[in-house]
Structures are given as C-alpha cells and as structure tokens.
Amino acid sequence: MSLSAALPTAGPSPSPSETTTGSVPTFQDAQESATNAASWVEQNWSTWLAIGLQILLIVVIAGVLRVAVRRAITKLIDRMNRTAQAVDGTALGGLLVNVERRRQRSQAIGSVLRSVASFLILGTAALMILGTFEINLAPLLASAGVAGVAIGFGARNLVTDFLSGVFMILEDQYGVGDTIDAGVASGEVIEVGLRVTKLRGDHGEIWYVRNGEVKRIGNLSQGWATAGVDVTVRASEDLDRVRATLDEVAEQMTKAEPWNELLWGPIEVLGLDSVLLDSMVVRVTAKTMPGKALTVERELRWRIKRAFDAADIRIVGGATAAIEEDEAPDPTASVAAPSVYANAASPQHQAASPLTQTPPPAK
C-alpha cells in the first residue's frame, strides 16, 4: 500500500497566513451572533414587556393614589377650618382659638398626614416593583426589621417626642399664643413643633420643652379664666355694708372700659369664705377673658381698697391678723433713769469717792 493510499482524506496543510488570521471573527461569525441575539430577544421579549408594563402600572397607580389621598387630606383640613370659622359668629366664638392658631394647627396636621400617606404608598410601590423582578424580599424585610428595632432603641426619645407632638396637635392641647403650664416650664407658646415646643417665660426667657417629657399640660388660655379676690376685714364690720360697697365696686368696674370687654360675666360677691374670732374673709369672683385673670384681680383689689377707705372699712393683713389700737407714745421712754451717783450724799457716791491721804503729824 502506498502512502498516498493510506491518507486519502488528508487535505493540504494550512499556510502561515491562514493560521494567524483564523482567530479574527468573520462576517459569518457576526451573522451567527446577531441571529442568536435576535432569537434570545424573540424568546424573552414578552417577559420583559410584561415586567415593564407591571412596573409602569404600579408607578401610575401609586402616583394617582398619592395625589388623590393628598387632595382628600387637604379638603378635610379646609373643611375643618370652614367649620371653625362658621362658629365664630355664635356665642361660642370667644371660646375658640384665633385664626393664626387654627391656620398653624391645620398646616401641621395636614403636613403630618400627607407625609405618612406618601411614605406608605411609595414604600408599598417600591416593594411591589422589587417583587416583579422576582427578588426575595424576606431577607430584605428581616434586615429592615432588625435595623428598625436597633434604630428604635437608639432613638426612642426622638420617636417618643415625635409621637407626642403628633397627638398633641391632633388633640389641640395648646397652640401658638396660649399660656400653658407644662410642669417643667410655663409661659406663652411662641412655636409648636412635632419634637419641641418653644415657650416664652414670665421674665422673657425662652424654654425649649421636648414633647415627650411633658406629662401634663395646664392650658390657661382656652375657654375662660376666673379672677378671684379674697378681702379680709375685721369681724366687727357690718356685713350688709361690706356687701353694698363691693356691689358698688363691681357695678362701676363692669361698666368701665376696657374692663367691660375683659369681663365675660358679672362680678359676684360669693359671701364669707371663712370666719375667725378677729377677722373674716369675703370672696369676690369674676369670669374673664383667657389670660386676663391676673390683670382683672389687680384692678379689682385697687378699686376695693379705695372704696373701703372711703367707706371707713378697715382691711386687715390676714385671716389671723390681730388688731391693735394705736397708743400714744410715752414721752419718758427715751429719758434715762437718774443715777444714784449724782447725789453727793448717797452712800454709793461716798463709796465711789477717792480716798484722800492725810499728812503725818508734825514733831
């Protein structure tokens, strides 16, 4: 058998140029790659289209729902303001808060509700979008839960302050312009926040009170205030005369300006608050505008003192004050008693006299 017969299928050996150019992609390779890509797109385009449509649908629904909820909250707040303004012309108008306070409270409530609604809607939409990509949300939610617990423990005071501020605004416990007693501080409210309330003290100082630290609130500006004055007179005074004088003071003050606007009711003489052996206390009260009780009390004391002086009714210092009659001073109280040493014949003077030395007799 010849060598040519043993290798019938052997072809010509490749040339060096063909060996070096064999790794370069040819047109046929590019055509095959394009064909494979087109087939992959043809096989998966429906899946990607479905995912894109789901994402688009989620985003559209979330956006429409967010806008609708925010508009509903805004209309609710506006309706609350219109209801409060409609009552201004009634007898309860004076018991309501002022326009500025209603506006600030409405803005705060609306801002909180809109922020909560946006967070819930957008957060739910983001989780649904991640679910369309078949991402396992269990580890993500577990990690978020652990992180939320850690942040909650670390910032529990901040969360407490925020929640207390939200409920404080929703319940309308106090507002700008109110005079409150927060326990840790007292004064006029100049700013209300979700975390901190700013107060102006009686001496001009500014207090920053955390909402979570407030355990009780005493609002001195809502509704009406009561001005009370206790008048202590002698037990021997004529009660009818005392009442008549107080009634006259009350009638004059009720008609005078600007007290006729500050007083929301007649000044009443309630009667005897206490009776002792040497004195008795008469109670006088009046319903006033919120925050004006102290001013009315000062003016009422001023007028009662002047009226009692004119009627010769004595006001004693307290419920147990003893009344003493004035006595004429003793003219000899400042004169010293005479001394026995001034009398030369007294034994004390002689005993105090110096001894004289007698001369010796002459020899």
matplotlib code that plots the C-alpha trace (Angstrom):
import matplotlib.pyplot as plt

x = [0.0, 1.4, 1.5, -1.0, -3.5, -3.1, -4.0, -6.8, -8.7, -5.8, -6.1, -3.5, -1.7, -2.7, -0.4, 1.1, -1.1, -4.2, -3.1, -2.6, -5.9, -8.0, -8.8, -10.3, -14.2, -15.5, -18.8, -20.2, -19.5, -21.1, -24.1, -24.4, -24.1, -26.9, -29.0, -28.5, -29.3, -32.4, -33.6, -32.9, -34.9, -37.6, -37.8, -37.7, -39.3, -42.7, -41.4, -39.6, -42.6, -44.8, -42.4, -42.2, -45.9, -46.3, -43.7, -45.4, -48.8, -47.6, -46.0, -49.1, -51.4, -49.1, -48.9, -52.7, -53.4, -50.9, -52.4, -55.9, -55.1, -53.2, -56.1, -58.6, -56.5, -56.3, -60.0, -60.6, -58.3, -60.1, -63.5, -62.3, -61.2, -64.5, -66.4, -64.4, -64.9, -68.7, -68.9, -67.0, -70.3, -72.1, -71.9, -69.1, -66.9, -65.0, -64.2, -62.4, -58.8, -57.7, -57.3, -53.5, -53.5, -56.1, -54.0, -50.8, -52.6, -54.2, -50.9, -49.1, -51.9, -52.0, -48.2, -48.1, -50.9, -49.6, -46.1, -47.5, -49.7, -46.8, -44.5, -46.9, -47.9, -44.4, -43.0, -45.6, -45.0, -41.2, -41.7, -44.1, -41.6, -38.9, -41.3, -41.8, -38.1, -38.6, -36.3, -36.7, -38.0, -37.9, -34.2, -34.7, -37.7, -36.0, -32.9, -35.2, -37.0, -33.8, -32.5, -35.8, -35.6, -32.0, -32.8, -35.9, -33.8, -31.2, -33.7, -36.5, -36.6, -36.9, -39.7, -41.5, -41.2, -42.4, -45.5, -46.3, -46.1, -48.4, -51.1, -50.7, -51.5, -54.3, -56.0, -55.4, -54.0, -52.4, -51.3, -49.4, -50.4, -51.6, -50.3, -49.6, -48.1, -46.1, -44.7, -41.1, -41.7, -44.5, -45.1, -46.6, -46.3, -44.4, -43.8, -45.2, -43.2, -43.5, -40.5, -40.0, -42.4, -41.0, -42.2, -41.7, -41.3, -42.6, -39.2, -38.5, -36.6, -37.3, -37.9, -37.4, -39.6, -39.4, -42.9, -42.1, -41.1, -44.4, -46.6, -49.4, -50.5, -52.4, -53.8, -54.6, -55.9, -58.7, -62.3, -62.4, -60.5, -61.6, -60.4, -60.8, -60.1, -60.2, -61.0, -60.1, -61.9, -62.5, -65.0, -66.9, -67.7, -71.3, -71.7, -74.5, -72.3, -69.4, -71.6, -73.1, -69.6, -68.4, -71.5, -71.0, -67.3, -68.4, -71.1, -68.6, -65.9, -68.3, -69.3, -65.8, -63.5, -61.6, -62.8, -66.2, -64.5, -62.2, -65.1, -67.2, -69.7, -70.8, -68.5, -70.1, -69.8, -69.9, -70.1, -68.0, -65.2, -64.1, -64.9, -62.5, -62.6, -60.9, -61.4, -63.5, -62.8, -65.2, -64.8, -65.3, -65.0, -65.5, -65.3, -62.7, -61.1, -58.4, -55.1, -56.5, -57.5, -54.4, -55.0, -58.6, -57.6, -55.1, -57.6, -60.3, -58.1, -57.2, -60.9, -61.9, -59.1, -60.1, -63.8, -63.2, -61.0, -63.8, -66.4, -64.1, -64.0, -60.6, -58.8, -56.6, -53.5, -54.6, -57.1, -55.4, -54.1, -54.5, -56.0, -54.2, -55.3, -52.7, -51.5, -49.8, -46.0, -44.6, -42.7, -40.4, -39.5, -36.4, -35.2, -32.7, -33.4, -31.5, -28.3, -27.6, -24.1, -25.4, -26.4, -23.3, -24.9, -25.8, -23.7, -22.9, -21.4, -19.3, -18.1, -17.0, -15.2, -11.4, -9.6, -7.6, -4.2, -3.9, -0.5, 1.5, 1.5, 4.4, 7.1]
y = [0.0, 3.3, 6.4, 8.3, 5.5, 5.4, 9.1, 9.5, 12.2, 14.3, 17.8, 20.4, 21.9, 25.4, 28.2, 30.5, 33.4, 31.4, 30.3, 33.9, 35.1, 32.2, 34.0, 37.1, 37.0, 36.8, 38.1, 34.6, 34.8, 38.2, 36.9, 33.9, 36.2, 38.5, 35.5, 34.2, 37.7, 38.0, 34.6, 35.4, 38.7, 36.9, 34.3, 36.8, 40.0, 39.0, 38.5, 41.9, 43.6, 42.1, 43.2, 46.8, 47.0, 45.9, 48.4, 51.2, 50.2, 50.1, 53.6, 55.1, 53.6, 54.8, 58.3, 58.6, 57.2, 59.6, 62.6, 61.5, 60.9, 64.2, 66.1, 64.4, 65.4, 69.0, 69.1, 67.7, 70.3, 73.1, 71.8, 71.8, 75.5, 76.4, 74.8, 76.7, 79.9, 79.4, 79.2, 82.5, 84.4, 82.4, 82.6, 80.0, 82.2, 83.6, 80.1, 79.1, 79.7, 82.5, 82.4, 82.2, 79.3, 77.4, 78.0, 76.7, 73.7, 72.9, 73.1, 70.9, 68.2, 68.3, 68.0, 65.0, 63.2, 63.9, 62.7, 59.5, 58.8, 59.4, 57.1, 54.3, 54.5, 54.9, 52.3, 49.8, 50.6, 50.1, 46.7, 45.7, 46.8, 44.7, 41.7, 41.9, 41.2, 38.0, 39.3, 37.5, 40.2, 38.1, 38.8, 42.5, 42.8, 40.9, 43.2, 46.2, 44.9, 44.4, 47.8, 49.4, 47.8, 49.0, 52.5, 52.4, 51.5, 54.1, 56.9, 56.0, 59.5, 61.0, 58.7, 59.5, 63.2, 62.9, 60.8, 63.0, 66.1, 64.4, 63.6, 67.0, 68.7, 66.3, 66.8, 70.5, 70.6, 74.0, 76.3, 79.5, 82.3, 80.1, 80.4, 77.0, 75.2, 72.2, 71.2, 71.5, 75.1, 77.6, 80.6, 81.7, 79.3, 81.0, 78.0, 74.4, 71.7, 67.9, 67.4, 70.6, 73.3, 76.8, 78.8, 82.5, 82.7, 85.5, 87.1, 86.9, 83.7, 81.1, 77.5, 74.6, 71.7, 68.3, 67.0, 63.5, 65.0, 66.7, 64.6, 67.0, 70.3, 73.2, 75.5, 78.9, 80.4, 78.1, 78.8, 81.4, 82.2, 83.1, 86.1, 85.6, 88.2, 87.5, 90.5, 90.2, 92.6, 92.9, 90.5, 93.5, 95.0, 95.3, 92.6, 94.4, 97.5, 95.4, 93.7, 97.0, 98.5, 95.5, 95.5, 99.2, 98.5, 95.6, 97.7, 100.5, 98.2, 96.3, 99.5, 101.0, 100.5, 98.3, 96.1, 95.7, 93.7, 91.7, 90.7, 87.9, 87.9, 90.0, 90.4, 88.3, 88.5, 84.9, 85.7, 84.7, 82.3, 81.9, 83.5, 83.7, 85.5, 88.6, 88.6, 87.3, 86.7, 87.8, 86.1, 88.0, 86.3, 87.2, 85.3, 86.9, 86.6, 83.8, 85.0, 88.3, 87.0, 88.4, 91.9, 91.9, 90.8, 93.6, 96.2, 94.8, 94.9, 98.5, 99.6, 97.6, 99.3, 102.8, 102.1, 100.6, 103.6, 105.9, 103.9, 103.6, 99.8, 98.5, 95.7, 93.7, 91.9, 88.4, 85.9, 85.6, 89.1, 90.7, 94.2, 96.5, 100.0, 102.7, 104.2, 107.5, 107.1, 107.5, 110.8, 109.5, 106.3, 107.9, 109.6, 107.6, 107.0, 109.2, 107.7, 107.4, 108.6, 112.0, 112.6, 113.5, 112.4, 108.9, 106.0, 104.9, 108.3, 108.3, 104.8, 105.7, 108.9, 108.6, 108.3, 111.3, 110.8, 112.7, 114.3, 112.9, 114.9, 117.4, 116.5]
z = [0.0, -1.0, 1.3, -0.8, -0.5, 3.3, 3.7, 1.2, 3.3, 4.2, 2.9, 2.1, 5.1, 6.2, 5.3, 7.9, 6.9, 7.3, 10.8, 12.0, 10.7, 11.9, 15.3, 13.8, 13.7, 10.3, 8.8, 9.2, 13.0, 13.3, 11.5, 13.8, 16.9, 15.6, 14.9, 18.4, 20.0, 17.8, 18.9, 22.6, 22.3, 20.4, 23.2, 26.2, 24.8, 26.2, 29.7, 29.7, 28.2, 30.9, 33.7, 32.2, 32.0, 35.6, 36.8, 34.8, 36.1, 39.7, 39.3, 37.7, 40.4, 43.2, 41.8, 41.2, 44.7, 46.3, 44.6, 45.5, 49.1, 49.5, 47.9, 50.2, 53.2, 52.0, 51.6, 55.0, 56.6, 54.7, 55.8, 59.4, 59.0, 57.4, 60.3, 62.9, 61.0, 60.8, 64.6, 65.1, 64.8, 67.5, 71.3, 71.3, 69.1, 72.0, 73.3, 70.1, 69.2, 67.0, 63.2, 63.3, 65.7, 63.5, 60.4, 62.0, 63.5, 60.2, 58.4, 60.9, 60.8, 57.0, 56.7, 59.0, 57.3, 53.8, 54.8, 56.4, 53.3, 50.9, 52.9, 53.0, 49.3, 47.9, 50.2, 49.2, 45.5, 45.9, 47.4, 44.6, 42.0, 43.6, 43.7, 39.9, 39.4, 41.5, 44.2, 47.5, 49.9, 53.0, 53.8, 53.0, 55.2, 58.0, 57.7, 57.7, 60.8, 62.7, 61.6, 62.7, 66.1, 66.6, 65.5, 67.7, 70.7, 69.9, 69.1, 71.4, 72.9, 69.4, 68.5, 71.7, 71.2, 67.6, 68.5, 71.5, 69.2, 66.6, 69.2, 70.8, 67.5, 66.6, 70.0, 70.0, 73.5, 73.0, 70.3, 69.5, 71.8, 74.6, 78.1, 79.5, 82.5, 81.2, 84.6, 83.6, 82.4, 82.0, 79.7, 76.4, 73.5, 70.6, 68.4, 68.2, 66.6, 66.3, 68.6, 70.6, 71.9, 72.5, 75.4, 76.4, 80.2, 82.5, 82.6, 78.9, 78.9, 76.1, 77.2, 74.7, 76.0, 74.5, 73.8, 75.1, 78.5, 79.1, 81.4, 81.9, 80.4, 82.0, 79.4, 80.8, 77.5, 76.4, 77.2, 80.1, 83.2, 86.8, 88.7, 92.5, 95.2, 99.0, 101.1, 104.8, 107.1, 110.9, 112.4, 113.8, 110.4, 109.2, 106.5, 104.7, 104.5, 103.2, 100.6, 99.4, 99.0, 97.0, 94.8, 94.0, 93.1, 90.8, 89.0, 88.3, 87.1, 84.8, 83.0, 82.8, 79.8, 78.9, 81.7, 80.2, 77.4, 79.6, 81.9, 80.4, 83.3, 86.3, 89.3, 92.0, 95.8, 96.8, 100.6, 103.6, 102.8, 106.4, 109.8, 112.7, 116.1, 114.9, 111.1, 108.3, 104.6, 101.8, 98.4, 95.1, 91.7, 88.1, 84.8, 82.5, 79.1, 78.9, 80.2, 81.8, 85.2, 86.9, 85.4, 86.5, 90.0, 90.4, 89.2, 91.4, 94.5, 93.7, 93.5, 96.6, 98.6, 97.6, 98.1, 101.6, 102.6, 101.5, 103.5, 106.6, 106.3, 107.6, 105.7, 108.0, 106.9, 107.0, 108.3, 111.7, 112.0, 115.4, 115.5, 117.9, 118.8, 118.3, 121.6, 122.3, 122.8, 126.3, 126.5, 129.2, 127.3, 125.8, 129.1, 131.2, 134.8, 137.3, 138.8, 142.5, 141.8, 141.0, 144.7, 146.7, 150.0, 148.8, 150.2, 146.6, 145.8, 149.0, 148.4, 144.9, 146.0, 146.0, 149.4, 150.5, 152.1, 155.5, 156.2, 159.2, 162.5, 163.0, 165.5]

ax = plt.figure().add_subplot(projection="3d")
ax.plot(x, y, z, "-o")
ax.set_aspect("equal")
plt.show()
